[in-house]
């Protein structure tokens, strides 16, 4: 973590030097400029955390106009100049403020001051659990609502289509998404009151005629995902045959989607069993199929083989199929 330390008094500056020795990647900002300007400048630099050794009121007034998004704001810690307390003031969960406060307090022999409800009550912090499992939160309002419900009731119902080694003790697994408080899925759930946590686990296998335009891929994928109620944002990778490594329309489409493409030789594609085959494709490429085997190959993980969830569909110039990576949720 890249961390800045700011102190105002002689005693505070002495403590700042001690803090610096305890935290790798930490630096002391000794610039002789007003403290409000200093904090704002450090904020704009995109640091992971800012440690302020001064009165909490000063820091609150300084950061009030800077706070915008708890998923982006840096962690802000406040220490008294005697090093008795380490206050996690901002971005305690996703920003790592609570963890940093506990670490620093332990190393300084101080008392960490943590006020986030889930930490105080001992319940699962939903934002941290989602981050730990690489799950994307699309609706921050629902995240807040379900976090409050967990603190108030002590339990949340969760529905998932994925495997799990273990889940937090305050989660109850349900077999139907309708009553769930949390749904972990790559599917679209319209008008659901649940918090949807989305893993990026979908691999799209692509085949095409030579010279296919970027927009043709866009149209095909939009139709395919709409018809199968899948989230386009859950795509983590594209895959195809190595003969398409120079296919400009495909490359441009992947670039717009900010995704990589994995290319496979015909021998690799032919090694995949239980996929659709095409005599036309074989005559042109030497591979019995492209979209399905490419998707399955690219969906392999240390947890096992991928699962073909949408078999190949053909448009005029594009063929596409979708495989799902195995995801294992942990507590």
N, C-alpha and C positions, 0 to 999 in steps of 0.2 A: 504494500500500500504506500502511496505517496502522501505524506502527511506534513502539514505546516504547523508550527507552534508559534504563538504570539504571546508576548508577555509585556506588561506595562511598568511594573515596579521592579526595584532592585531584587527583592525577594522572589518575585515571579520569574525574573530572568535567570536567577540561580536554579530555580526548579525546572525551567525550560531546558537548561543544559543537562539536567538529570534525566528528563523525559527523552531527550535526544539519544542518550546512551542506551535507553531501554527499547527503542522502537526502530527497527531497520527501515530505511527509506524516509526517515524523518529529518526535517531541516527547520532551523529557527529563522524566522523572518525578522531581521533587525533593522529593516528600512526605517528611516526617520520621517514617516508620513503619518497623517491622522489615522487612528485605529479603524474608523469606519471605512476609509478609503482602502486601507490595507486588507481588511476582510473582504470587501467587494472585489478587489483585484485578485485575491487568492481564489475566491469563489469562481470567477470567470475563467481561471486557469484550468478548471476541471480536476481539481485534486480529489483524492479519495476521502480525506478527512482534514478538518481544521481543529486544532486544540487551542483553546483560549484560556490563558491564565489571568483571570480578571473577574470582576463582578458579573454575575449572570445577567443582570439588567442591561449592562452595556452590550452584551452579545445579542440579547433578544432584540434590542432596538436596531442593532447593526444588520441582522439577518432578516428582519421582518419583510423588507421589500424584495429580498433576493429569493426567498423560498418559492418554488413553483411546482415541483413534482417529487414525491418521496422516492420514486424510482430513479431519479436523476440527481437530486440534491446531495451534496457531500455530507458525511457524518460530521456533526459539530459536537465537541466535548468542551466542558467548562471545568476548570480546576481552580480552587482557591490557592493563594500563593504559598500556603504552608503545606500543600499536598495532602490535606486530610480527606477531601472528597473529589471524586471523578464523576461528573454529571453527564449522562448521555442526553444531550439536549435535542438533537435532530437526527433523522435517518437512523434510528436505532436498529431496525431490522435489516432492510435491504442495503442500506448504506454501511452496515457493519458497526454502527456506533455502540450498540450494547456490548458486542463481543470485544471491541477495542477498549471500552471502559472497564470491563472486567479484567482484561489482560493487564492494562496499565495500573489499575488499582492493586492488583496482586503484586506487581513488580515494585510499586512504590510503597506498599504497606498502607494503602488508603482504603476508603470505603467507596465502592461503586454505587451510584444512585441511578437506578433504572425504574422508569415509571410506565413503560408499555404494559398494557393490561395482560396480554398473554404471558409475559415473563413473570409478572407479579402473581398471577393465578396458577402458573405452571402448565397452562394449556399450549397446544401447538400454535406456533406463529404461522399462519397460512401462507403469508408471502415468502417466508424463509423456506417452508416445506416445498412450495412450488418451485422456488429457485433451485433448491437441492436436487429436485427431480427433473430439472430442465423443462418445466411446464410454463407455458405462456399465459399470462393473465390478460384477457381482452377487456374486461369490464372492472375497473377499479372500484366503482361504487358497490358492486356486488361483493367484491373482496372485503370491503369494509363492513358491509352488512353481515356477511357470514362470519367474519372474525368476531363481531360483537355478539352474534348468536352463540358462538362457541364459548365465549367468556361467560355469557349469561346462563346458558343451559348445560354446559359441560360436555356436550356431544354434538357431532354432526354426522349426517348420513352421506355416504359416498358411493357413487356408482362408477365403475371403470371397466373398460373393455380390455385392459392390459393386465399382465401378470404382476404379482407383487410378492416380495419376500416377507415383508411385514409392513404394517401401517401404524400410524400413531394410535395410542390407546384410546384417544378421545374421538376416533373415527369408527363408525359402524357401517359395514358394507351392506348395501342393498342390491338386489338383483334386477331392479327396474329403475330406469332413470327418472321416472315421474316424481317419486317422493324424495329424490336425492337433494341434499344441500349443495353437494359438489359433484360435478360430472367431469371425469377425465376421459377425453375422447377427441378424435379428429373429425367427428361428424358435426353437422349443423343441427342445432336444437332450437328451432324457432319458438319464440314466445315462452321460453323456459325461465323460471325464476331462479334456477340453479346457477351457481358460480361455475362457469365452464373453464376448465384448465386444459390447455391444448398442448400436447407434445408435438414436436415437429418430427413426425415419424413416417411420412408418406413419400415413397419413391415412385416417380413416374417414368416408365419406360416409353421411349419414343422411336418411331420409325417414320420415314417420309420419302416421298419422291424427290429426286434431285431438283434443286431450285425452288423448293417450297418456301414461301414467304413467312416472315415473322408473325404477321397477323393471322395466318392460317393456324399456327400453333396456339395462339391466344384464343381464337374462337373454339377450337377443339377442346382445349383444357377447360374453358369456362363451361361448355356444355357438359363435358364428362363429369366434372365435379358438382355442377348443379343437379344433374340427373341422379347422382348417387349420394346427394346430401353430404358432401365432403367439404372440408375447409381448404380453400386454396392456400391459405397462410400456413397450412400444416405440411406443405411440400418441403422436404429437406434436401432433395437431390433429383437430378434427371439422369437417365441412362440410355445408351444406344449402342449401336455397332460401330466399330472403329472406322468403317468406311465413311462415316458421317462426321469425322473429326473436322472437316473443312466446310461443313454445311452451314452457310452464313445465316440463313433464316433461323435455324435451330440455335446457333451460337448467340445471335442477337436476342432471341427470346429468353434464353437462360440468363443472359446478362441483365436484361430488364427485370427479371424475377430475382436477381441477385443470388442465383444458385449455380452450383457447379454441375458439370456433366461428366459422368464416368463412361468411358467407351470400352467395349469388350470385343475381342476377336471372335470370329465365327466358331472356332473350336470351343471357346468358353461358353458361348450361347448354346451350342449343340449339346453341351454336357448337362444342361438343366432338363430334368424330367417333368412330365405331366404339364406341358405347355402346348398351346395351340401351334399348329404348323401350317405352312403355306408353300405349295409347290412354286408359286410365282416368286415368293421371297427367296426360296432356296435357289432358284435359277439365277436370280439377280445378285445374291450375296453369298451363297454357300451356307447360309444359316437357315435352319428350319423355321425359325421365328426370330423376331427382334424385340418387340415391345415387352412381352411377358417375361422371357428369360433375362433380359437386361434389367428389368425392374427387380426380379427376384435376386439376381446376383448382387445388385447394389444395395439390397435391403438386408444382406447378411450382417450380423453383429456378433460380438462375443457371446451373446445370449442365445444365438441360434439363427436358423434360417428365417427369412421373411415369409410373409403370408400374402398370397395373391388375393386381393379383395375386389378388384375390378378387372375382369378379363379384357383382352384387347378389343378395342372398338375402332372402326375404320371410317375415316372421312375421305374426301376425294384425294387429298394428298398427304394426310397425316394418319398415323396409327398410334394409339396410346393405350397403356395399361397401368394399373396402380398396384403396388405392393406395400405392405405395412411392415415396418421394422418391429421386432420384439422389444418391448419396453418393460423393465422391471422396476416397479415403484418401491421405495424404501421409506422407512419411518423418519 
